[in-house]
């Protein structure tokens, strides 16, 4: 903690700030680097400075503000939870672990981090940085990506928690992992725990934390079409739940075996929207990685031929001008070719 006070980064969500702001920051920081989060956090706080503002916001507007940050379920759950707190709890965020954890999107990490940092509640946090520090400090053999890892590291973290100031302690161990006990080339000379570190003593920091071998991530071939009609293009909105829920996109889908990308594009657009297209022109190929799979997406310009939009899968559609596309929240894979679109 002394090391933390002398060396911690000055971040906009640190210090004496309302629990709502700590909550937003921790949601954004899940699976996302600090440098990426900072501008999003500033914009989010400027737009919705308190919980009531967020609860009153339209979900699509929230998703647009989140655009590019990824893992959109975080935004949907945060927005939903804000509504529950305002509507059912008098606008007061629960200050007990069980009550807070019952809110959408609040798991053990979020509950422990927010309640300890903003409420001085004695809950130990466990994230990737904490696991790495503890694994090296104590030469823990439990692989960090094993199903039993969270409970094992949670027990260790809880046993070491400084309960008189849990918020500072939790931030200190996470910061140590972020700045010093890094995945590659940890700066052991700068570490305040170097004399107690098992892995350092054994010159085995590269061996910890242990990991089980990951399965190869599959690649899915997708075709998407920019359907043009009277100076406008067709966009559809995904269902609110699931991957990329609530975002807008250009219609398309998976290329089936023995099917060309052009054939897949025409078929998928027909199946999703009921619209017939033709005169395809290749625009670009986009590569994008999600957590459990990768995609390579062939993108085509398509001319509208016939049919009235009848949705099968998407929950909404719009014909919009190209200069209106920026108003809608899109997946990052679509954003990668957005600047190439012209009608």
C-alpha positions as CSV (number, residue, x, y, z in Angstrom):
1,X,0.0,0.0,0.0
2,X,2.9,2.3,0.7
3,X,4.3,1.4,-2.8
4,X,0.9,2.1,-4.3
5,X,0.5,5.6,-2.7
6,X,3.9,6.5,-4.1
7,X,3.7,5.0,-7.5
8,X,0.0,4.7,-8.6
9,X,-1.3,6.2,-11.8
10,X,-3.5,9.3,-11.5
11,X,-6.7,8.0,-13.1
12,X,-10.0,9.8,-13.4
13,X,-11.9,7.2,-11.3
14,X,-9.6,7.2,-8.4
15,X,-9.9,9.3,-5.3
16,X,-13.0,10.4,-3.4
17,X,-15.7,10.0,-6.1
18,X,-19.3,8.7,-6.0
19,X,-19.9,4.9,-6.1
20,X,-21.7,5.3,-9.4
21,X,-18.5,6.5,-11.1
22,X,-16.4,3.7,-9.6
23,X,-19.0,1.3,-10.8
24,X,-18.9,2.6,-14.4
25,X,-15.1,2.6,-14.4
26,X,-14.9,-1.0,-13.2
27,X,-17.5,-2.2,-15.8
28,X,-15.5,-0.5,-18.6
29,X,-12.2,-1.9,-17.3
30,X,-13.3,-5.5,-17.6
31,X,-11.4,-7.0,-20.6
32,X,-10.2,-3.6,-21.6
33,X,-7.0,-1.7,-21.1
34,X,-6.8,1.5,-19.1
35,X,-5.6,3.7,-21.9
36,X,-8.5,2.6,-24.0
37,X,-11.0,3.2,-21.3
38,X,-10.0,6.7,-20.2
39,X,-11.6,8.7,-23.2
40,X,-14.7,6.6,-23.1
41,X,-15.0,7.2,-19.3
42,X,-14.7,10.9,-19.7
43,X,-17.3,11.0,-22.5
44,X,-19.7,8.7,-20.5
45,X,-19.5,10.8,-17.4
46,X,-20.0,14.1,-19.3
47,X,-23.1,12.6,-20.9
48,X,-24.6,10.8,-17.9
49,X,-23.0,12.3,-14.8
50,X,-25.2,10.4,-12.3
51,X,-27.2,7.2,-12.1
52,X,-30.6,8.8,-12.8
53,X,-29.2,10.3,-16.1
54,X,-28.1,6.9,-17.2
55,X,-31.3,5.2,-16.2
56,X,-33.3,7.8,-18.3
57,X,-31.1,7.4,-21.4
58,X,-32.2,5.4,-24.5
59,X,-30.3,2.1,-24.8
60,X,-29.3,2.8,-28.4
61,X,-27.7,6.1,-27.3
62,X,-25.8,4.2,-24.6
63,X,-24.6,1.6,-27.1
64,X,-23.5,4.4,-29.4
65,X,-21.3,5.9,-26.7
66,X,-19.9,2.4,-26.0
67,X,-19.2,1.8,-29.7
68,X,-15.6,0.5,-30.2
69,X,-15.2,-0.5,-26.5
70,X,-16.5,-4.0,-27.2
71,X,-18.2,-6.5,-25.0
72,X,-21.5,-4.7,-25.4
73,X,-23.4,-6.8,-22.8
74,X,-21.5,-4.7,-20.3
75,X,-23.3,-1.5,-21.5
76,X,-26.7,-3.2,-21.8
77,X,-26.4,-4.6,-18.2
78,X,-25.2,-1.4,-16.8
79,X,-28.1,0.5,-18.3
80,X,-30.6,-2.1,-17.2
81,X,-29.1,-2.1,-13.6
82,X,-29.3,1.7,-13.4
83,X,-33.0,1.5,-14.3
84,X,-33.6,-1.1,-11.6
85,X,-31.8,1.0,-8.9
86,X,-33.7,4.1,-9.8
87,X,-37.1,2.4,-10.3
88,X,-37.0,-0.1,-7.4
89,X,-34.4,1.1,-5.0
90,X,-35.0,4.8,-4.7
91,X,-31.9,5.6,-6.7
92,X,-29.6,4.2,-4.0
93,X,-27.0,1.6,-5.1
94,X,-26.9,-1.3,-2.7
95,X,-24.0,-1.2,-0.3
96,X,-24.1,-4.9,0.6
97,X,-22.5,-7.6,-1.5
98,X,-25.6,-9.8,-2.0
99,X,-27.9,-6.9,-3.0
100,X,-25.4,-5.3,-5.3
101,X,-24.4,-8.7,-6.9
102,X,-28.0,-9.4,-7.8
103,X,-28.0,-6.5,-10.3
104,X,-27.6,-7.3,-14.0
105,X,-23.9,-7.6,-15.0
106,X,-22.6,-7.5,-11.5
107,X,-20.4,-10.5,-10.7
108,X,-18.0,-11.2,-7.9
109,X,-15.3,-9.0,-9.3
110,X,-17.5,-5.9,-9.9
111,X,-19.2,-6.3,-6.5
112,X,-15.9,-6.7,-4.6
113,X,-14.1,-3.9,-6.4
114,X,-16.9,-1.3,-6.2
115,X,-17.9,-2.0,-2.6
116,X,-14.3,-2.1,-1.3
117,X,-13.1,1.0,-3.2
118,X,-16.2,3.1,-2.8
119,X,-17.6,1.7,0.4
120,X,-14.6,0.3,2.3
121,X,-16.3,-3.1,2.5
122,X,-13.9,-6.0,3.2
123,X,-14.1,-7.9,-0.1
124,X,-11.0,-9.1,-1.9
125,X,-10.8,-8.6,-5.7
126,X,-9.6,-11.3,-8.1
127,X,-8.8,-10.3,-11.7
128,X,-6.0,-11.2,-14.1
129,X,-3.4,-8.9,-12.4
130,X,-4.2,-10.2,-8.9
131,X,-4.0,-13.8,-10.1
132,X,-0.6,-13.2,-11.6
133,X,0.8,-11.5,-8.5
134,X,-0.5,-14.2,-6.2
135,X,0.7,-17.0,-8.4
136,X,4.2,-15.7,-8.5
137,X,4.3,-14.6,-4.8
138,X,3.2,-18.0,-3.6
139,X,4.1,-20.3,-6.6
140,X,0.5,-21.3,-7.0
141,X,0.2,-24.3,-9.3
142,X,-3.5,-23.8,-10.0
143,X,-3.8,-22.7,-13.7
144,X,-5.3,-19.2,-13.9
145,X,-7.6,-20.3,-16.7
146,X,-8.8,-23.5,-15.0
147,X,-12.5,-23.7,-13.9
148,X,-11.3,-23.9,-10.3
149,X,-9.0,-20.9,-10.5
150,X,-11.4,-18.2,-9.3
151,X,-12.3,-19.9,-6.0
152,X,-8.7,-20.9,-5.4
153,X,-7.3,-17.4,-5.9
154,X,-10.3,-15.8,-4.2
155,X,-9.5,-17.7,-1.0
156,X,-5.8,-16.6,-1.1
157,X,-6.7,-13.0,-1.9
158,X,-9.2,-13.0,1.0
159,X,-6.6,-14.3,3.4
160,X,-4.3,-11.5,2.6
161,X,-6.8,-8.7,2.5
162,X,-6.1,-5.6,4.7
163,X,-9.6,-5.2,6.1
164,X,-8.9,-1.8,7.6
165,X,-8.5,-0.3,4.2
166,X,-9.6,-2.9,1.6
167,X,-10.1,-0.4,-1.2
168,X,-6.5,0.8,-1.2
169,X,-5.2,-2.7,-0.7
170,X,-7.2,-4.0,-3.7
171,X,-6.2,-1.2,-5.9
172,X,-2.5,-1.7,-4.8
173,X,-2.3,-5.3,-5.7
174,X,-4.0,-4.7,-9.1
175,X,-1.7,-1.8,-9.8
176,X,1.3,-3.9,-8.9
177,X,0.3,-6.4,-11.5
178,X,-0.4,-3.8,-14.1
179,X,2.9,-1.8,-13.6
180,X,5.5,-4.1,-12.1
181,X,4.5,-7.8,-12.0
182,X,3.6,-7.8,-15.7
183,X,3.0,-10.9,-17.9
184,X,6.3,-10.6,-19.6
185,X,9.6,-9.2,-18.2
186,X,8.3,-8.3,-14.7
187,X,10.4,-5.6,-13.0
188,X,11.3,-7.6,-9.9
189,X,13.9,-5.0,-8.8
190,X,11.1,-2.4,-8.4
191,X,8.7,-4.8,-6.6
192,X,7.9,-4.2,-2.9
193,X,7.3,-7.9,-2.5
194,X,10.5,-9.1,-4.0
195,X,11.9,-10.5,-0.8
196,X,8.8,-12.6,-0.2
197,X,8.3,-13.7,-3.7
198,X,8.6,-17.5,-4.3
199,X,8.9,-17.3,-8.0
200,X,11.5,-14.6,-7.9
201,X,13.5,-16.6,-5.4
202,X,13.4,-19.6,-7.6
203,X,14.1,-17.5,-10.7
204,X,10.9,-18.9,-12.1
205,X,8.7,-15.8,-12.8
206,X,8.3,-17.0,-16.4
207,X,6.7,-20.2,-15.2
208,X,3.9,-18.4,-13.3
209,X,1.0,-18.1,-13.5
210,X,0.4,-21.6,-14.8
211,X,-2.0,-21.9,-17.8
212,X,-3.7,-24.9,-19.4
213,X,-3.3,-25.0,-23.2
214,X,-6.1,-23.2,-25.0
215,X,-8.0,-24.8,-27.8
216,X,-7.4,-23.3,-31.3
217,X,-9.8,-20.4,-32.0
218,X,-12.0,-21.2,-35.0
219,X,-12.3,-18.8,-37.9
220,X,-15.8,-18.2,-39.5
221,X,-16.2,-17.0,-43.0
222,X,-18.9,-14.4,-43.3
223,X,-20.4,-12.4,-46.2
224,X,-22.2,-9.0,-45.7
225,X,-24.0,-6.8,-48.1
226,X,-24.4,-3.0,-48.4
227,X,-27.8,-3.0,-50.1
228,X,-28.3,0.2,-52.1
229,X,-31.7,1.7,-53.0
230,X,-32.5,5.2,-54.1
231,X,-29.4,6.7,-52.6
232,X,-29.8,4.9,-49.3
233,X,-28.4,1.7,-47.7
234,X,-30.1,-1.0,-45.6
235,X,-29.1,-1.6,-42.0
236,X,-30.6,-4.0,-39.5
237,X,-30.6,-4.2,-35.8
238,X,-29.6,-7.3,-33.8
239,X,-31.7,-8.8,-31.0
240,X,-31.1,-7.1,-27.7
241,X,-29.6,-10.2,-26.0
242,X,-26.6,-12.2,-27.1
243,X,-23.4,-11.2,-29.0
244,X,-23.5,-7.6,-30.1
245,X,-27.1,-7.3,-28.9
246,X,-28.8,-4.1,-29.9
247,X,-26.2,-3.0,-32.4
248,X,-26.9,-2.1,-36.0
249,X,-25.1,-3.9,-38.9
250,X,-25.2,-4.6,-42.6
251,X,-27.2,-7.8,-43.3
252,X,-25.3,-11.0,-44.0
253,X,-24.1,-14.2,-42.4
254,X,-22.1,-17.4,-42.6
255,X,-20.8,-18.7,-45.9
256,X,-21.9,-22.3,-46.1
257,X,-19.7,-25.2,-47.5
258,X,-19.5,-25.2,-51.3
259,X,-21.1,-21.7,-51.4
260,X,-19.3,-18.7,-52.8
261,X,-19.3,-15.5,-50.7
262,X,-21.5,-13.8,-53.3
263,X,-24.0,-16.6,-53.1
264,X,-24.0,-16.5,-49.3
265,X,-24.5,-12.7,-49.3
266,X,-27.5,-12.9,-51.6
267,X,-29.0,-15.8,-49.6
268,X,-28.4,-14.3,-46.2
269,X,-29.9,-11.0,-47.2
270,X,-33.0,-12.8,-48.6
271,X,-33.4,-14.9,-45.5
272,X,-32.9,-12.0,-43.0
273,X,-34.9,-9.3,-44.8
274,X,-36.9,-10.9,-47.6
275,X,-35.2,-8.6,-50.1
276,X,-33.7,-9.8,-53.4
277,X,-30.4,-8.3,-54.4
278,X,-28.0,-8.5,-57.4
279,X,-25.1,-6.9,-59.3
280,X,-22.7,-7.6,-56.4
281,X,-19.4,-5.6,-56.3
282,X,-16.7,-6.7,-53.9
283,X,-15.7,-3.9,-51.5
284,X,-13.2,-5.4,-49.0
285,X,-12.3,-8.3,-46.7
286,X,-12.3,-7.6,-43.0
287,X,-10.6,-9.6,-40.3
288,X,-11.8,-9.4,-36.7
289,X,-11.3,-11.4,-33.5
290,X,-13.9,-12.1,-30.8
291,X,-13.2,-13.9,-27.5
292,X,-13.9,-17.4,-28.7
293,X,-13.7,-17.2,-32.5
294,X,-12.4,-15.1,-35.4
295,X,-14.2,-13.9,-38.5
296,X,-13.1,-13.0,-42.0
297,X,-15.9,-11.1,-43.7
298,X,-16.2,-10.4,-47.4
299,X,-18.2,-7.2,-47.9
300,X,-20.1,-6.4,-51.1
301,X,-22.1,-3.6,-52.6
302,X,-25.5,-5.0,-53.7
303,X,-28.2,-3.4,-55.8
304,X,-31.8,-3.7,-54.5
305,X,-33.9,-5.7,-57.0
306,X,-37.2,-6.4,-55.4
307,X,-39.1,-7.3,-52.2
308,X,-40.4,-5.6,-49.2
309,X,-38.4,-5.9,-46.0
310,X,-39.7,-8.7,-43.8
311,X,-37.4,-9.4,-40.9
312,X,-36.3,-12.9,-39.8
313,X,-33.8,-12.5,-37.0
314,X,-33.2,-8.8,-36.8
315,X,-35.6,-6.7,-34.7
316,X,-35.6,-3.5,-36.8
317,X,-34.3,-2.1,-40.1
318,X,-33.8,1.3,-41.7
319,X,-32.9,2.7,-45.1
320,X,-30.4,5.5,-44.4
321,X,-28.1,7.8,-46.2
322,X,-24.4,7.1,-45.8
323,X,-23.9,10.4,-44.0
324,X,-26.4,9.2,-41.4
325,X,-24.6,6.0,-40.5
326,X,-22.5,7.6,-37.8
327,X,-25.7,8.1,-35.7
328,X,-26.1,4.4,-35.1
329,X,-24.0,2.0,-32.9
330,X,-22.2,-0.6,-35.1
331,X,-19.9,-3.5,-34.3
332,X,-16.2,-2.8,-34.7
333,X,-16.0,-5.3,-37.7
334,X,-18.5,-3.0,-39.6
335,X,-16.6,0.1,-38.5
336,X,-13.5,-1.2,-40.2
337,X,-15.0,-0.7,-43.7
338,X,-17.4,2.2,-43.0
339,X,-15.2,4.8,-44.5
340,X,-15.1,2.9,-47.8
341,X,-18.9,3.1,-48.3
342,X,-20.2,5.4,-51.0
343,X,-23.5,5.4,-52.9
